[in-house]
Structures are given as structure tokens and as C-alpha cells.
């Protein structure tokens, strides 16, 4: 079982809720290696006005995982019209 904590970089409103850096502060991660994004899933939220995104990150040192769910406006996923 992992004994570290997760440290998120400050949010960047131009990119989304999280930035690309997430670090698991386990005992073996002395170099503060960033976690690796290992799974991303999307689904329509009830009412189809938003899309939910679930992202899973894995620590490159001890294999611990964490997951976050973000919710985006559905128009961001529509095809542009000519």
C-alpha cells in the first residue's frame, strides 16, 4: 500500500482544471517525477449539456494511482461547422 500524497500544480483556466504536472510524494520518488496519465474516458452527462472526463494517473515509482473527473461544456466536443 502506498504511503505518499498527491501534489497537483495550480489550476490553469486556459488549459482546464489541472495542469500537466501531478507528483506522488512517496518515499521512493526523491526526484519528484511527474505521474503518468494512464487512462482517459469520456461520457455524456445526463441531459447531454456537458461531457465528463475521467483521468487516471499512475506514480512511476510505486505504481499508486489517483483519478479525477472533470466536466466540460458539450459544445467543446462538437465538430466545427463551415
PyMOL commands that set and color helices and strands:
alter all, ss='L'
color gray80, all
select helices_A, chain A and resi 74-77
alter helices_A, ss='H'
color red, helices_A
select strands_A, chain A and resi 6-8+22-24+36-44+50-58+65-73
alter strands_A, ss='S'
color yellow, strands_A
deselect
rebuild
show_as cartoon
